[in-house]
Amino acid sequence: MFRKRLENFSNYITPQIECLVKADANENLLELPEELKDIILDTLKNSIPNLCFYPEINSQPLKEALAKFYNLKSENFIVGNGSDQIIQLIVQACCEQDDQVFFLYPSFTMYRITAELFDVGFCFFDITSQWGIDVEKIIDRIKTNEKIKVIFIDTPNNPTGIAWSAENLKALVEAFPSKLVVIDNAYGEYSDIDYIEFARRYNNTIILKTFSKIGFAGIRCGYGIANENVIKNLHKVKPPYNINILTQHIAIKVLENFEKLKNNIRIIKNERDKMIQKLKEYYYVIQSEANFVTVVDEYADRIFEYLVANKILVKKFEVGDKKLLRITLGKPQDNDIIIENLIRFKKENAKDGAKSC
Ligand SMILES: *Cc1c(COP(=O)(O)O)cnc(C)c1O
């Protein structure tokens, strides 16, 4: 009944573990300011008479709010049911069966999953030996493979948190004028690098952004920013009515009141710097520019279990011969609990020779 492909298909899964501190999914778990809560409540109330209608087919009012927010035109935006959906649209719009997509390893797993879903090949560049960005080597690698049509770059990278400099990204984008470079900026609000200029300047890029990592993962809303031609072609494969009315209305209000979110973003950035500082003494910590901190440790399995036993959930990754723990920053008191536990683990296990990578 089902496609042969699905037999070995692994979709994105997350463990359902009961925990006191949830630090596994890069959500922003800080409480929203009361003012913003009230605005959203009003919006929901006012939406009720409209629930009988289909939503705006291409989210036009939301695109206009985005245009105002970024000082661009509404024709520069496409809105997706999460930026995950836009990743799908990109693969559908750009790749024939023999084509491939490219990404770094590790990077956001949905690039690979989406390629597999649409029977498109993929290839990657391994960054596990140094985690940083060696743009020349990456360009050389892509040059060896004519089949690559789409280059996915998450910056800051998930799960390392490392961001590309605009300069490196420029070199990549300019090296491949006929491939689409996807600048996945899901954590952009936590980093100081602004890539918006790429959407203005180049016709082979699209910037992906999302509401998910700034406190609104539950509304499922992401968007792409690109020149009109890229946007027009992605709309050809977009399902109609993909964003529900409530999500559209909330997203507009969030953009209009973005100032009110800034304090929560600032708190997370400070917490990140604090966590990196405190863990550095005990762990190999990657310099993150996102809302999470990632440590590399050969004992990651044991540490993960230790944290679970203390009702803390983080995300564990095995990449090549390295093991990572990605810790989402949350409320300051929760971050302190995580730091305490991680340091206690190292102290208790120091005699076994547990050490930084
Ligand atoms: C979380 C994440 C996304 C997905 O965002 P949604 O809008 O929730 O679908 C996209 N890219 C990266 C790199 C992410 O970490």
The ligand as an SDF file (V2000), in Angstrom:
LIG
                    3D

 15 15  0  0  0  0  0  0  0  0999 V2000
   13.9880   24.7610   14.9270 C   0  0  0  0  0  0  0  0  0  0  0  0
   14.5980   24.9390   13.6040 C   0  0  0  0  0  0  0  0  0  0  0  0
   13.8210   25.1400   12.4620 C   0  0  0  0  0  0  0  0  0  0  0  0
   12.3640   24.8280   12.4640 C   0  0  0  0  0  0  0  0  0  0  0  0
   11.5640   25.8320   12.7180 O   0  0  0  0  0  0  0  0  0  0  0  0
    9.9990   25.6890   12.6490 P   0  0  0  0  0  0  0  0  0  0  0  0
    9.6190   27.0430   12.1970 O   0  0  0  0  0  0  0  0  0  0  0  0
    9.5620   25.3640   14.0380 O   0  0  0  0  0  0  0  0  0  0  0  0
    9.5960   24.6270   11.6700 O   0  0  0  0  0  0  0  0  0  0  0  0
   14.4330   25.4210   11.2610 C   0  0  0  0  0  0  0  0  0  0  0  0
   15.7790   25.4370   11.1750 N   0  0  0  0  0  0  0  0  0  0  0  0
   16.5650   25.2150   12.2420 C   0  0  0  0  0  0  0  0  0  0  0  0
   18.0340   25.2600   12.0810 C   0  0  0  0  0  0  0  0  0  0  0  0
   15.9970   24.9320   13.4730 C   0  0  0  0  0  0  0  0  0  0  0  0
   16.7840   24.6520   14.5130 O   0  0  0  0  0  0  0  0  0  0  0  0
  1  2  1  0
  2  3  1  0
  2 14  2  0
  3  4  1  0
  3 10  2  0
  4  5  1  0
  5  6  1  0
  6  7  2  0
  6  8  1  0
  6  9  1  0
 10 11  1  0
 11 12  2  0
 12 13  1  0
 12 14  1  0
 14 15  1  0
M  END
$$$$
